[in-house]
Amino acid sequence: MIVPYTELSADTLRSVVESFILREGTDYGEREVSLEQKLAHVYRQLERGEARIVFDPNSESIDIVLARPGQS
């Protein structure tokens, strides 16, 4: 189930995005990237519709995934 990021409080959204960043171990290459920069990057992806927050009711887990082309 897709969860619109706009439906989450600012604190909840930050917690979801932060958890995703830390869990995924995002790699930005040789340069050091701060947590705030990583958060901003994921927020932009959510705002542009390039990424979605999804909730799996079976496992009761939440994740962020890349949006498929043509997906609204």
N, C-alpha and C positions, 0 to 999 in steps of 0.2 A: 504494500500500500504506500503510495507517495504521500509524504507529509509536506505541505507547503511551508517553506522556511518562514514565511511571513506570519504563520499561525503560531510560531513559537515565541516565547518571551526572549528578550535579549540575552538574559543569563542562561536560559536553556539552550538557545541556539549556540552560544559560545561554548557551552559544555559539550554539545554534540560535535561541533567542528573540532574543538580541541582534542576530544577523545579520538576522533577519526585521524587527525594529524599524528598523534602520538602512537596510535595503534598501527597505522600504515607505514610509519617510518619514512615519510616522504623524503626523497633524495633530490636536492637542488644542485648537485654537482660539487665543484670544488669550493665555491664561495659559501660563506656562513650566512644563513638566513635565520632571522629571529622568529620566535613564535608569533609575534604580532604580524610580521610580513606573511608568514604562512597562513595565518587566520584571514588576513585581508585577501589573499589569493583565492582561498576557498569561498569566502563571501562573494567575491566578484563572479566566480563560476556559478554560484547559486543564483545571483541576481540576473545573470545573462542566460540562465536556463541551460547552461552547459553541464551542470551537475544537479542531482536530486537527492533529497533525504528520503530514505525508504525505511519503513517499519515492517518487520516480519512478525506477524502475530503468532506463528507457530513456535518460533524460538524466542519471541519477545525481545528481539534485538533491533537496533537502529543502525543504519549505515548511510554513507554518502557514495553515490555511484555516478558515473558519467551518464548523461542523458543520451539516449539513442536518437539519431536523426529523425525528425518528424514527430518526436514525442512531445506532447504538451504537458 
